[in-house]
Amino acid sequence: MSAASTEDVLADVGPRLRRIRKEREVTLAALSETTGISVSTLSRLESGLRKPSLELLLPIAQAHQVPLDELVGSPPVGDPRVRARPLVRHGRTYWPLTRQPGGLQAFKVLVPPSDEEPEPRTHEGYEWLYVLSGRLRVVLGEHDVVLTAGEAAEFDTRVPHWFGATGDGPAEFLSLFGPQGERMHVRAKPRRS
């Protein structure tokens, strides 16, 4: 939050305190008795002559039985949905699901069906794939396997690898990719015998 917007938020606290108190038909004297804050301090808070502090706002929020956010007027939580713009590279569509640079990266990938010959490549990193739909052919070193919906694979990307859709339709999968040495950790309950 910038300094200007912080000042704006602080300036709005006083009028908000007064409005909430008046809506509840509570006098300054009654609020003072409930919170232990002097009438003069409460009056200065409401008029903006005293900066609000946590020590003052917490008892007021408790007295009015409102969340602290309501007194401060914090902005509403943003829309949690990821609205990534797809990237198309070499006929494949990638939707980035993470926004921070570096570290683990997540992508949803759509690979159209093709008859291209595998050209395995290598690079630094570690990758984990989870197939959502379709049939994904994975060539990894000496292995050549087809993964279907619900199957996963993980590998060191220094091993020559290639993947593509096989069958009539596209393959759609989630890819988690991290720098070398950074591996995915999947927690699962142990099997009961």
KELO-543916 format. One line per field, with one value per residue (C-alpha): residue number from 1; residue in three letters; x, y, z. Coordinates in steps of 0.1 Angstrom, whole numbers. Layout:
REM residues N
num <- NUM, ...
residuo <- Ala, ...
u <- X, ...
v <- Y, ...
w <- Z, ...
REM end
This chain:
REM residues 193
num <- 1, 2, 3, 4, 5, 6, 7, 8, 9, 10, 11, 12, 13, 14, 15, 16, 17, 18, 19, 20, 21, 22, 23, 24, 25, 26, 27, 28, 29, 30, 31, 32, 33, 34, 35, 36, 37, 38, 39, 40, 41, 42, 43, 44, 45, 46, 47, 48, 49, 50, 51, 52, 53, 54, 55, 56, 57, 58, 59, 60, 61, 62, 63, 64, 65, 66, 67, 68, 69, 70, 71, 72, 73, 74, 75, 76, 77, 78, 79, 80, 81, 82, 83, 84, 85, 86, 87, 88, 89, 90, 91, 92, 93, 94, 95, 96, 97, 98, 99, 100, 101, 102, 103, 104, 105, 106, 107, 108, 109, 110, 111, 112, 113, 114, 115, 116, 117, 118, 119, 120, 121, 122, 123, 124, 125, 126, 127, 128, 129, 130, 131, 132, 133, 134, 135, 136, 137, 138, 139, 140, 141, 142, 143, 144, 145, 146, 147, 148, 149, 150, 151, 152, 153, 154, 155, 156, 157, 158, 159, 160, 161, 162, 163, 164, 165, 166, 167, 168, 169, 170, 171, 172, 173, 174, 175, 176, 177, 178, 179, 180, 181, 182, 183, 184, 185, 186, 187, 188, 189, 190, 191, 192, 193
residuo <- Met, Ser, Ala, Ala, Ser, Thr, Glu, Asp, Val, Leu, Ala, Asp, Val, Gly, Pro, Arg, Leu, Arg, Arg, Ile, Arg, Lys, Glu, Arg, Glu, Val, Thr, Leu, Ala, Ala, Leu, Ser, Glu, Thr, Thr, Gly, Ile, Ser, Val, Ser, Thr, Leu, Ser, Arg, Leu, Glu, Ser, Gly, Leu, Arg, Lys, Pro, Ser, Leu, Glu, Leu, Leu, Leu, Pro, Ile, Ala, Gln, Ala, His, Gln, Val, Pro, Leu, Asp, Glu, Leu, Val, Gly, Ser, Pro, Pro, Val, Gly, Asp, Pro, Arg, Val, Arg, Ala, Arg, Pro, Leu, Val, Arg, His, Gly, Arg, Thr, Tyr, Trp, Pro, Leu, Thr, Arg, Gln, Pro, Gly, Gly, Leu, Gln, Ala, Phe, Lys, Val, Leu, Val, Pro, Pro, Ser, Asp, Glu, Glu, Pro, Glu, Pro, Arg, Thr, His, Glu, Gly, Tyr, Glu, Trp, Leu, Tyr, Val, Leu, Ser, Gly, Arg, Leu, Arg, Val, Val, Leu, Gly, Glu, His, Asp, Val, Val, Leu, Thr, Ala, Gly, Glu, Ala, Ala, Glu, Phe, Asp, Thr, Arg, Val, Pro, His, Trp, Phe, Gly, Ala, Thr, Gly, Asp, Gly, Pro, Ala, Glu, Phe, Leu, Ser, Leu, Phe, Gly, Pro, Gln, Gly, Glu, Arg, Met, His, Val, Arg, Ala, Lys, Pro, Arg, Arg, Ser
u <- 0, 15, 19, -9, -34, -24, -31, -65, -74, -64, -84, -115, -113, -127, -159, -164, -161, -186, -211, -209, -213, -243, -259, -258, -272, -242, -230, -193, -197, -212, -185, -158, -172, -173, -138, -119, -109, -114, -143, -118, -96, -127, -139, -104, -104, -137, -128, -94, -73, -59, -43, -60, -38, -44, -46, -75, -93, -94, -115, -138, -143, -151, -175, -194, -190, -176, -145, -115, -116, -150, -135, -104, -123, -98, -104, -124, -105, -99, -113, -93, -97, -65, -72, -41, -36, -26, 7, 11, 45, 52, 15, 10, -11, 2, -18, 5, -11, 16, 25, 57, 90, 115, 109, 82, 60, 26, 11, -20, -9, -29, -10, -28, -26, 3, 24, 57, 87, 99, 130, 140, 157, 173, 175, 180, 151, 127, 91, 60, 31, -5, -28, -62, -76, -65, -34, 0, 30, 61, 96, 121, 155, 150, 113, 84, 51, 15, -2, -39, -63, -53, -18, 13, 50, 80, 115, 148, 148, 185, 173, 164, 126, 97, 59, 31, -6, -12, -46, -74, -77, -55, -39, -44, -22, -8, 29, 48, 83, 110, 147, 172, 170, 136, 112, 74, 64, 32, 17, -5, -19, 0, -18, -35, -27
v <- 0, 34, 62, 83, 54, 47, 83, 81, 49, 65, 96, 76, 57, 86, 92, 54, 51, 78, 63, 28, 43, 64, 35, 15, 45, 44, 76, 84, 80, 45, 35, 49, 28, -4, 0, 18, 45, 81, 101, 127, 101, 86, 121, 129, 95, 102, 138, 127, 146, 113, 86, 52, 25, -12, -7, 17, 0, -36, -27, -5, -34, -58, -33, -29, -66, -59, -72, -49, -47, -29, -1, 3, -2, -26, -33, -64, -96, -98, -124, -156, -170, -173, -155, -164, -155, -185, -187, -207, -222, -248, -255, -262, -239, -231, -214, -201, -208, -192, -155, -152, -154, -181, -212, -237, -228, -244, -246, -262, -275, -285, -305, -312, -346, -349, -374, -356, -377, -373, -350, -354, -324, -316, -286, -278, -285, -310, -316, -333, -340, -349, -359, -343, -358, -375, -397, -382, -400, -394, -403, -401, -415, -452, -451, -446, -446, -434, -417, -414, -392, -395, -407, -387, -388, -369, -366, -348, -326, -333, -367, -364, -360, -353, -355, -352, -362, -396, -408, -389, -359, -335, -343, -319, -319, -300, -293, -283, -273, -263, -254, -283, -299, -285, -314, -317, -332, -352, -361, -392, -415, -448, -478, -500, -537
w <- 0, -9, 16, 0, 2, 38, 47, 29, 48, 81, 73, 67, 100, 122, 102, 100, 138, 143, 118, 134, 169, 158, 139, 172, 191, 215, 232, 236, 274, 270, 246, 269, 298, 277, 261, 289, 264, 276, 260, 248, 231, 214, 203, 189, 170, 154, 144, 130, 155, 169, 147, 151, 166, 171, 209, 204, 175, 189, 220, 199, 174, 203, 218, 185, 177, 142, 125, 127, 89, 91, 113, 90, 58, 42, 6, -2, -11, -48, -71, -64, -99, -121, -154, -173, -209, -230, -247, -279, -286, -313, -317, -280, -257, -223, -195, -167, -134, -112, -113, -94, -112, -103, -82, -90, -120, -129, -163, -179, -213, -244, -270, -303, -319, -343, -362, -355, -347, -311, -307, -271, -255, -222, -199, -163, -140, -127, -140, -128, -152, -145, -174, -173, -206, -238, -243, -237, -251, -230, -243, -214, -220, -229, -219, -243, -225, -230, -200, -198, -176, -139, -145, -136, -143, -128, -141, -141, -172, -178, -191, -228, -229, -253, -251, -275, -279, -294, -306, -322, -299, -279, -246, -217, -187, -157, -156, -125, -133, -109, -110, -107, -73, -65, -65, -60, -27, -28, 5, 5, 32, 35, 21, 47, 44
REM end
